[in-house]
Amino acid sequence: MTIKTIEVGAFGCQHENWIDTYYPEDLPEDWRLDYYSHHFNIILMPENEWLNVTEEEISQWLADVKEGFEFLFAINDSDINEATIGQLGLIRQLLKPYFAGVVIKSPHGNLNDNDMQSLKAIAPVFVDGINPSGKQYPVCWRKGRDDENATIGFINETEAGNLREVRACVEAFMAQNNDAKKACLIFDGDTPSAKTIQDTQVIIEMLT
């Protein structure tokens, strides 16, 4: 069983190393999401880019992206509280159906069940890391882990060093026991290569 469609995207789009290499030199900073959304269909928004976003800014996100574009929102497990859950709820209310889910960075499985239930009431929740003992929340895929049925995967900057390594990651992600209609691979890190992400789209087309 294989995934039918795999979208690729980045962890944020406000990368200074994309100026001149991906973004035109004269592109205003507040036009970057618009430009990005014409090449990719999904983004994982870093916590510092959504935590204090206003309703006006969320409305601008909607105006910037094309129909069918999807937002994922990253949060560290230590930052989950009433305020951050409330902010995600506001974003979900204003962004639907563009809101695809919440990705929780949890390297040690420090997840509170009440917080998880509150987040799950907002949108799908995915754990990038370790599930708490006795819990089976949907996990994100990373190369080298024995994850199955993951619909969100990550390629880190080391694995994106060349296209052979990227292809190996794509093939491993596709080799999961997963018959999902749709999944995504996110390029993690502060300085991902936009060209590599675009090349990965071609690799996926070749393999599917």
N, C-alpha and C positions, 0 to 999 in steps of 0.2 A: 504494500500500500504506500502510495506517495502523495505528497502535497500537490494540489492542482495548480495553485498560483503562489508565487513568492515575490513579495515586494521588497525593495531595499531602500534604506534611508540612513540618516545620520543621527548622532546624539547632538542635537542642536544644529543651527545653521549660522550662528554668529561667530564664525571662525576667521580670525584675522589672516591665517595662511591661505584662505580662499580668495583674498583680494588679488587681482591680476592673474591668478591661476584658474579661478572658476568665475568669480564675480568680476564684471567689468570694473575698471579702476574708478570710473565716475558714478558707479551705482550707489545711491544713498543707502545708508545703513538700514533705514526702515523699509526699504524695498527688497531686502534679501529674502524674506520668507516668500514673497510673491515670485521672485526669480527661481528660488529653490523648488517651489511647488510645480513649476512647469517642467521639471526634469525628474522629480521623484514624487511618490504618492503617499509617503508616510514619514513622520519625524518623531523622535523621542525628545520631548522638551525637557531640558535640565531644570532642576528645582529652582535655581536662581532666576530663571526666565519666566516662571509662572507664579511664583509664590506671592508676589505683590502686584500682579497684573490687574488692571482696572477693567471694568465692564466696557469702557470705550476701546481699550486696547484689544480685548477679546473680539469685539465687533469688527475691528480692523483686521484681525486674523482671518475672520470669515470672509471679509471683502478681498483679502489677498490671495486666498487659495482657490483652486479649481474645485468643481463638484467632484465628490468622491475621495478627496484628500482626507487623510486620517492623522489625528494627533494621539500620541501616547505621552504619558506624563511620569517622569521619574521622581522618586522620593526615597531618601534614606530611611531605614527603619527607625532610627533614633529621632527622626524629625516628625514622626506621625503623632499628631495631637489634635485637639478639638479645632484649633485654628486652621491647620493645614487641611484637615478633612473638610472643613467648611469652605475653604477656598476652592478645593477640587470640586465640591458640590456645585458651587457657583459657576465654575468653568464648564462643568458638565451640562448644566442647565442651559447655558448660552451657546455652547458649541454643538450640541447634539444635532445631527447624527455623525458629526466629524470626530467625536470623542471616542477613541478606540479602547482606552483602558489605562490602568495605572501599573507602573513597573516599580516594585519595591526592591531597592538594593539591600540585601540582608545577608551579609557574609557569615553571620553566626547563628541565624535562625531566631533572632530576638524579636519575635512578633507577638503582639498582644491580640488575643482572639477577639476581644470586643472591638478593637480598632479595625481588625480585618473585616469583621461583619459590617461595620459602618462604611468601610471603603467598598465592600462588595455590593452594598445597597446603592452605591453611586454608579459603578461601572465594573466591567471585568477587571480582576486583579491578578497580576503575575509576579512571581517571586524570582528575582535574580540572585540566587544564593541557596540557602539551606532552609528547608521547611522546619518549623518547630516540631518537637517530638509528638508523634501521634496525629499530625496534621498532614494533609495532602493538598495544599493549594497548588494551582497550576504553576509550573516552574518554567523559567527561560532556559533555552539551550545554550551551552558553551562547549566548544571542542574539548574532548577528553573526559567529559562527564557522561554517565550512562543514562541520559535523559531520554524519555520517550514521550510521544504525543505533545511535544512543545510546539506552540505556534509562533513564539517569538524567540529568535536566536540572536547571538551577539558574535561579531568578529572584532577582535581587538587590534590595536595598531601593529603589534608584532606579527600577528597572523596575516595582516594586510600588506606585508612587506613586498610580496610579489604575487603575480596572478596565479602561479601554481599553488601557492599556499591558500589563496582565496578560493580557488576551485576545489581544493581538498576540503575546506570548510563547508562550502556549498554542498558538495556530495555527501559529507557526513551528516549535515542537517537534513538533507533529503532522504537519507537512509533510515531515519527514525521510523518506527512503527506508527505511522501517522497517515490518516486518510482525510485530513482537513482540506476543505476547499480553498482556504487562504491562510498564508502565514507571512512572516516578514523576518528579514535579517537586518539588524542595526549595526552600523559601524561605530564602535565605542571609542572613547578617548577624546582628548582636547584638540588634536590636530589630524583628523581623518583626511584622507585624500579624496576629493570630489571625483577626480578622474577614475580612481580605483572603484568607487561606488558605481559610477556609470559603466565601467567595464564589467562589473559584476552582473549588471542587468543583462549584458550580452551573454555572459557565461550561463546564466540561468535560462535564457532563451534557447541556448544550444543544448542544454541538458533536459529540458522539459518538452 
